[in-house]
Amino acid sequence: MRVDPRQRQRLAEIVRNLPDRITEARMNGWLREVEGLTVSLHAATAKLADLDRAIARARDGGPVSIGMPVLRS
């Protein structure tokens, strides 16, 4: 799923808040929650990096990825 560049600030805030939520879950012994939040943190961090690269490419006038077409037989 692609993130709307206008939502970058919201995604950045999620990335900033997740470590606190992970710490809270660890303190409460919620191991499954820690695991889920850690996965979410990695995914959100990667998505934020992808978004930043896309914004930089668009700003520089570089190529924009439109994805691969699906060929159906």
Secondary structure, 3 states (H helix, E strand, C coil): CCCCHHHHHHHHHHHHHHHHHHHHHHHCCCHHHHHHHHHHHHHHHHHHHHHHHHHHHHHHCCCCCCCCCCCCC
